[in-house]
């Protein structure tokens, strides 16, 4: 079928229509005409792939990675970085209106990242190759099969070097046992590396495996080995690496999380915390304390909440190192809010991709903080939660008169993930009088 691409939608695809059906196709630009080969047909939509580009957008550029279009990691390398940012802002605005019925007509303030070498964390799959060697890479688009990669331009220099070393190590058969997955993180100086290596089963004693990795990866700071067959964990090293953001230092361990863009973490901290002052702040989904540490210097009292025990241990250590005071609670957000009797002036929300959900949103509305900073990595769940917080819709589990309602003051878009469809947005809200 020959179609004209109308716009890009969240998820990386372009949207067109053909004979009453929506058509979704990747690696296109608005205004382009393409010949599409259907690969999935449903009652109301078709998914396809581009067979031929009939007319090209003047903004189309040449991808820099030889794996683009096969590897499922990147979606927008055919689009210049400045145009990616503009398109993402349009997608964010459209998603808020379509899913949440939240009509934001104000500006979306964007912050760009360098388009390459920005990732300080990566997950690589490892599978047997055709010649029996172990291959490392990413999953193919919409697939669980491996796309073995020789390079990855969005990795920080140290992680790119680590990927190359692991590739040679695995292909050379120098790792005893079948590796299933490797997760790597580099510190903010892009010097020291932390590795989580998951084996189907250890093929040698853990100490011997650790010696192999340390010998081949000289900048390896800490190593965690997992034997999936016995659920056995072995750690070698201090158990963490260190990050800096906006003048704060954070340790982050093997089972904790830190923002993956090494250029914009400090900008996130400033945007969320710069003007926040008062008596009490809550940091929900606090992690290792990216926002807790600066808030502890700006509020009389701060309560940081996270369900990840490893993260809260790192958070306590970070507060101690900084000489900052905050209460750290290892609970799910909904459990904490159920028992919270305090009235915070300011709440920071940084939930996982699933968003807040009805229960957390309802309890937050009843708690009625004056200001909220909501950091989201998924505009779809953000739209749903904003509908409940602003009172646009009462169909999401929050009654109309459940508590305070909020108005959106600012919307920011941080391009933490250039070359991909992923969107990191910050919405600030204030309680309506």
C-alpha positions as CSV (number, residue, x, y, z in Angstrom):
1,X,0.0,0.0,0.0
2,X,1.2,3.5,-0.8
3,X,0.5,6.0,2.0
4,X,1.5,9.5,3.2
5,X,2.9,9.8,6.7
6,X,0.8,12.3,8.7
7,X,2.8,12.5,11.9
8,X,5.0,10.6,14.3
9,X,3.4,8.9,17.4
10,X,4.9,7.8,20.7
11,X,6.7,4.5,20.2
12,X,8.7,5.4,17.2
13,X,6.2,4.8,14.4
14,X,4.8,7.2,11.8
15,X,1.0,7.2,11.4
16,X,-0.9,7.1,8.0
17,X,-4.3,6.0,6.9
18,X,-5.3,3.6,4.1
19,X,-8.9,2.6,3.2
20,X,-10.2,3.5,6.7
21,X,-7.4,1.8,8.6
22,X,-4.6,3.4,10.6
23,X,-1.2,2.3,9.3
24,X,1.9,2.4,11.6
25,X,5.3,2.2,10.1
26,X,8.8,2.9,11.5
27,X,11.8,4.9,10.2
28,X,9.8,7.6,8.5
29,X,9.2,11.4,8.7
30,X,6.0,13.4,8.5
31,X,5.0,14.3,5.0
32,X,6.9,11.4,3.4
33,X,5.2,9.1,0.9
34,X,6.1,5.5,1.3
35,X,5.2,2.1,-0.1
36,X,4.4,-0.1,2.8
37,X,4.5,-3.9,3.1
38,X,2.0,-5.0,5.8
39,X,3.5,-7.3,8.4
40,X,0.5,-7.4,10.9
41,X,-3.2,-6.8,10.2
42,X,-5.8,-6.1,12.8
43,X,-9.4,-4.9,12.5
44,X,-8.6,-1.2,12.9
45,X,-4.9,-0.9,12.1
46,X,-2.0,-2.3,10.1
47,X,1.6,-2.4,11.0
48,X,4.1,-2.5,8.2
49,X,7.6,-1.8,7.0
50,X,8.9,0.5,4.3
51,X,9.4,-1.2,1.0
52,X,10.2,1.9,-0.9
53,X,10.5,5.6,-0.2
54,X,8.4,7.4,-2.8
55,X,9.1,10.9,-1.6
56,X,11.6,11.9,1.0
57,X,11.5,14.7,3.6
58,X,14.1,17.4,3.3
59,X,15.0,16.7,6.9
60,X,15.9,13.1,6.4
61,X,19.5,12.4,7.3
62,X,21.9,9.4,6.9
63,X,22.1,7.2,10.0
64,X,25.5,7.0,11.6
65,X,25.2,3.4,12.9
66,X,25.6,0.4,10.6
67,X,23.1,-1.5,12.8
68,X,20.3,1.1,12.5
69,X,17.0,-0.4,11.3
70,X,17.9,-3.9,12.5
71,X,18.9,-3.2,16.1
72,X,15.9,-2.3,18.2
73,X,17.8,0.3,20.3
74,X,17.5,3.4,18.2
75,X,14.4,4.7,16.2
76,X,15.3,8.2,15.0
77,X,18.8,8.2,13.5
78,X,17.3,9.2,10.2
79,X,16.2,12.5,11.8
80,X,18.5,15.4,12.7
81,X,18.8,15.9,16.5
82,X,17.1,19.3,16.5
83,X,14.2,18.0,14.5
84,X,14.0,15.0,16.9
85,X,13.5,17.4,19.8
86,X,10.8,19.4,17.9
87,X,8.9,16.2,17.0
88,X,9.2,14.9,20.6
89,X,7.6,18.1,21.9
90,X,4.8,17.7,19.4
91,X,4.3,14.1,20.5
92,X,4.2,15.0,24.2
93,X,1.7,17.8,23.6
94,X,-0.5,15.5,21.4
95,X,-0.4,12.6,23.9
96,X,-1.4,14.8,26.9
97,X,-4.4,16.0,24.9
98,X,-5.5,12.7,23.4
99,X,-5.0,10.3,26.3
100,X,-5.4,12.6,29.3
101,X,-7.6,15.3,27.8
102,X,-5.2,17.7,29.3
103,X,-5.0,20.6,26.8
104,X,-1.6,22.2,27.3
105,X,-1.3,25.3,25.1
106,X,1.7,26.8,26.9
107,X,5.4,26.4,25.9
108,X,7.2,23.1,26.2
109,X,10.7,24.1,27.4
110,X,13.3,21.7,25.9
111,X,16.8,20.8,26.9
112,X,18.9,19.1,24.3
113,X,21.6,16.5,25.0
114,X,24.7,15.8,22.8
115,X,23.3,13.4,20.3
116,X,25.9,10.7,20.7
117,X,28.2,9.2,23.4
118,X,25.6,10.2,26.1
119,X,24.7,6.8,27.8
120,X,26.4,5.9,31.0
121,X,24.4,2.7,31.4
122,X,23.5,-0.2,29.0
123,X,22.1,-3.7,28.9
124,X,23.4,-6.2,26.5
125,X,22.0,-9.6,25.6
126,X,24.4,-12.5,25.0
127,X,23.5,-15.5,22.8
128,X,25.3,-18.4,21.1
129,X,26.5,-17.4,17.6
130,X,26.4,-19.5,14.4
131,X,30.0,-20.7,15.0
132,X,29.4,-21.6,18.6
133,X,30.9,-18.5,20.1
134,X,29.0,-16.1,22.3
135,X,27.7,-12.9,20.7
136,X,26.8,-9.7,22.4
137,X,24.4,-7.0,21.4
138,X,20.8,-5.7,21.6
139,X,17.5,-7.3,20.6
140,X,16.2,-6.7,17.1
141,X,13.3,-4.4,16.7
142,X,10.0,-6.1,17.9
143,X,11.9,-9.3,18.5
144,X,13.7,-11.5,21.1
145,X,16.4,-12.5,18.6
146,X,19.8,-11.0,19.0
147,X,21.3,-8.2,16.8
148,X,25.1,-8.7,17.5
149,X,26.8,-5.3,17.4
150,X,30.3,-4.2,16.7
151,X,29.8,-0.6,17.8
152,X,27.2,1.6,19.5
153,X,27.5,5.4,19.0
154,X,25.2,6.4,21.9
155,X,27.4,4.8,24.5
156,X,29.9,6.9,26.5
157,X,33.5,6.3,25.4
158,X,34.2,4.1,28.4
159,X,31.1,1.9,27.8
160,X,31.9,1.7,24.1
161,X,35.4,0.5,25.1
162,X,33.8,-2.0,27.5
163,X,31.5,-3.3,24.9
164,X,34.5,-4.0,22.6
165,X,36.4,-5.7,25.3
166,X,33.4,-7.9,26.2
167,X,32.8,-8.7,22.5
168,X,36.4,-10.0,22.2
169,X,36.3,-11.8,25.5
170,X,33.1,-13.7,24.7
171,X,34.0,-14.5,21.1
172,X,37.3,-15.9,22.2
173,X,35.6,-18.4,24.5
174,X,37.6,-17.1,27.5
175,X,34.5,-16.9,29.8
176,X,33.5,-20.3,31.2
177,X,29.8,-20.8,31.1
178,X,26.9,-19.5,29.1
179,X,26.4,-15.7,29.7
180,X,22.8,-14.5,29.3
181,X,22.9,-10.8,29.9
182,X,25.4,-8.1,30.9
183,X,24.5,-4.7,32.4
184,X,27.2,-2.1,32.5
185,X,27.4,1.4,34.1
186,X,30.1,4.0,33.9
187,X,30.6,6.7,36.6
188,X,30.1,10.4,35.9
189,X,33.8,10.8,35.1
190,X,33.4,8.1,32.5
191,X,36.3,6.3,34.1
192,X,35.3,3.4,36.3
193,X,32.8,0.7,35.3
194,X,30.4,-1.5,37.2
195,X,29.2,-4.8,35.7
196,X,26.3,-7.1,36.4
197,X,26.9,-10.4,34.6
198,X,24.1,-13.0,34.5
199,X,25.0,-16.6,33.6
200,X,22.6,-19.4,32.9
201,X,25.1,-21.4,35.0
202,X,28.7,-20.7,36.1
203,X,31.2,-22.7,34.1
204,X,34.0,-22.1,36.7
205,X,34.4,-20.9,40.3
206,X,33.1,-17.4,40.7
207,X,36.6,-16.2,41.7
208,X,38.1,-17.5,38.5
209,X,35.4,-15.8,36.5
210,X,35.9,-12.5,38.3
211,X,39.7,-12.7,37.6
212,X,38.9,-13.1,33.9
213,X,36.7,-10.0,33.7
214,X,39.1,-7.9,35.8
215,X,42.0,-8.9,33.6
216,X,40.3,-8.0,30.3
217,X,38.5,-4.9,31.6
218,X,41.1,-2.8,33.5
219,X,38.7,0.0,34.4
220,X,36.3,-2.5,36.1
221,X,35.5,-1.2,39.6
222,X,32.9,-3.6,40.8
223,X,31.5,-6.9,39.5
224,X,28.3,-8.8,40.4
225,X,27.9,-12.4,39.0
226,X,24.6,-14.2,39.0
227,X,24.2,-17.9,38.5
228,X,20.5,-18.2,37.4
229,X,20.4,-22.0,37.9
230,X,21.0,-21.6,41.6
231,X,20.0,-17.9,42.1
232,X,23.5,-17.4,43.5
233,X,25.1,-13.9,43.6
234,X,28.8,-13.3,44.0
235,X,30.2,-9.7,44.3
236,X,33.8,-8.6,43.7
237,X,34.7,-5.0,44.5
238,X,33.1,-2.2,46.6
239,X,29.6,-2.8,45.2
240,X,29.1,0.7,43.8
241,X,30.4,3.5,41.6
242,X,30.1,7.3,42.1
243,X,28.2,9.9,40.2
244,X,28.2,13.7,40.5
245,X,25.2,16.0,39.6
246,X,24.7,19.7,40.3
247,X,27.5,19.6,42.9
248,X,26.2,16.5,44.7
249,X,27.9,13.1,45.0
250,X,26.0,9.8,44.8
251,X,27.1,6.3,45.2
252,X,25.0,3.9,43.1
253,X,25.2,0.1,43.6
254,X,24.6,-2.9,41.4
255,X,20.9,-3.1,42.1
256,X,20.2,0.7,42.2
257,X,19.4,3.1,39.4
258,X,20.9,6.4,38.3
259,X,19.9,8.6,35.3
260,X,21.6,7.2,32.2
261,X,22.3,10.5,30.4
262,X,25.7,11.7,31.7
263,X,25.2,15.2,30.4
264,X,21.7,16.2,31.7
265,X,21.4,14.7,35.3
266,X,22.6,18.0,36.8
267,X,20.1,20.0,34.7
268,X,17.3,17.7,36.0
269,X,18.3,18.4,39.6
270,X,18.3,22.2,39.0
271,X,14.9,22.2,37.2
272,X,13.2,20.1,39.9
273,X,14.8,21.6,43.0
274,X,16.2,25.1,42.3
275,X,13.3,27.2,43.6
276,X,11.9,24.7,46.1
277,X,12.0,25.9,49.7
278,X,10.0,25.3,52.8
279,X,9.3,23.2,55.9
280,X,8.6,19.7,54.5
281,X,9.2,18.0,51.2
282,X,8.5,14.4,50.1
283,X,10.6,12.7,47.5
284,X,8.6,9.7,46.3
285,X,10.4,7.0,44.2
286,X,13.6,8.6,45.6
287,X,16.1,6.0,44.4
288,X,19.6,6.8,45.5
289,X,18.6,10.4,46.3
290,X,19.2,12.4,43.1
291,X,16.7,15.0,44.4
292,X,16.8,14.2,48.1
293,X,20.3,15.6,48.7
294,X,19.6,19.1,47.3
295,X,16.1,19.2,48.9
296,X,17.7,18.4,52.3
297,X,19.6,21.7,52.2
298,X,16.5,23.6,51.2
299,X,13.8,22.3,53.5
300,X,13.6,22.0,57.3
301,X,12.6,18.4,56.8
302,X,12.6,15.9,53.9
303,X,11.2,12.4,53.7
304,X,12.5,10.1,50.9
305,X,10.5,7.0,50.0
306,X,11.5,4.1,47.8
307,X,10.5,0.4,47.6
308,X,14.0,-0.8,46.5
309,X,16.0,-1.8,49.5
310,X,19.3,-1.5,47.7
311,X,18.5,2.0,46.6
312,X,17.5,3.2,50.1
313,X,20.8,1.8,51.5
314,X,22.7,3.8,48.9
315,X,20.5,6.8,49.7
316,X,21.4,6.6,53.4
317,X,25.0,6.4,52.6
318,X,24.8,9.4,50.3
319,X,23.1,11.5,52.9
320,X,25.7,10.5,55.5
321,X,28.6,11.4,53.1
322,X,26.9,14.8,52.3
323,X,26.3,15.5,55.9
324,X,22.6,16.0,55.0
325,X,19.6,15.0,57.0
326,X,16.5,13.3,55.7
327,X,14.2,10.5,56.8
328,X,14.5,7.4,54.5
329,X,11.5,5.1,54.2
330,X,11.7,1.7,52.5
331,X,8.1,1.3,51.4
332,X,6.0,1.4,48.3
333,X,4.6,4.9,47.7
334,X,1.0,3.9,48.2
335,X,1.8,2.2,51.5
336,X,3.7,5.3,52.7
337,X,0.9,7.7,51.7
338,X,-1.7,5.6,53.5
339,X,0.0,6.2,56.8
340,X,1.4,9.7,56.1
341,X,0.0,12.3,58.5
342,X,2.3,15.2,57.6
343,X,1.3,18.0,55.2
344,X,4.2,18.6,52.8
345,X,4.5,21.8,50.8
346,X,6.4,20.2,48.0
347,X,6.4,16.6,46.5
348,X,8.8,15.2,43.9
349,X,7.4,12.3,41.9
350,X,9.8,10.2,39.7
351,X,7.8,7.0,39.2
352,X,8.8,4.1,36.9
353,X,7.3,3.8,33.4
354,X,3.9,2.5,34.7
355,X,3.4,6.0,36.3
356,X,1.6,6.7,39.6
357,X,-1.6,4.7,39.2
358,X,-5.0,5.5,40.7
359,X,-4.2,4.6,44.3
360,X,-1.1,6.8,44.6
361,X,-2.8,9.6,42.8
362,X,-5.9,9.5,45.0
363,X,-3.8,9.5,48.2
364,X,-1.7,12.3,46.9
365,X,-4.7,14.5,46.0
366,X,-6.0,13.9,49.5
367,X,-2.7,14.9,51.0
368,X,-2.9,18.2,49.1
369,X,0.7,19.5,48.9
370,X,1.0,23.0,47.5
371,X,3.4,22.1,44.7
372,X,4.3,19.0,42.8
373,X,7.2,18.2,40.4
374,X,6.3,15.2,38.3
375,X,9.2,13.6,36.3
376,X,8.0,11.1,33.8
377,X,9.6,8.7,31.3
378,X,6.3,7.8,29.6
379,X,3.9,10.5,28.3
380,X,1.0,8.0,28.1
381,X,1.0,7.3,31.8
382,X,1.8,10.9,32.6
383,X,-1.3,12.0,30.7
384,X,-3.4,9.6,32.6
385,X,-2.1,10.8,36.0
386,X,-2.3,14.4,35.1
387,X,-6.0,13.9,34.2
388,X,-6.6,12.8,37.7
389,X,-4.4,15.4,39.4
390,X,-6.0,18.3,37.4
391,X,-9.5,17.0,37.8
392,X,-10.0,16.8,34.0
393,X,-11.5,13.3,34.4
394,X,-13.1,11.5,37.3
395,X,-13.1,8.1,35.6
396,X,-9.6,7.1,36.8
397,X,-10.4,6.2,40.3
398,X,-10.3,9.7,41.9
399,X,-13.7,11.1,42.8
400,X,-14.4,14.7,41.8
401,X,-14.3,16.0,45.4
402,X,-11.5,13.8,46.7
403,X,-9.3,16.7,47.6
404,X,-7.2,19.5,46.2
405,X,-6.9,19.9,42.4
406,X,-3.9,21.2,40.5
407,X,-3.1,23.4,37.6
408,X,-0.1,22.8,35.4
409,X,2.4,25.7,35.6
410,X,5.3,24.4,33.4
411,X,6.1,21.6,31.1
412,X,9.7,20.7,30.3
413,X,11.2,18.1,27.9
414,X,14.7,16.7,28.6
415,X,16.1,14.8,25.7
416,X,17.8,12.2,27.8
417,X,17.6,9.6,25.0
418,X,18.6,11.1,21.6
419,X,18.1,8.8,18.6
420,X,15.2,7.0,20.4
421,X,11.5,7.7,20.8
422,X,11.8,7.9,24.6
423,X,10.7,11.1,26.2
424,X,11.6,12.4,29.7
425,X,9.3,15.2,30.8
426,X,9.0,17.4,33.9
427,X,5.6,18.9,34.8
428,X,5.3,21.3,37.6
429,X,1.9,21.7,39.3
430,X,0.4,24.0,41.8
431,X,-2.7,23.5,44.0
432,X,-5.6,25.5,42.9
433,X,-7.1,28.0,45.3
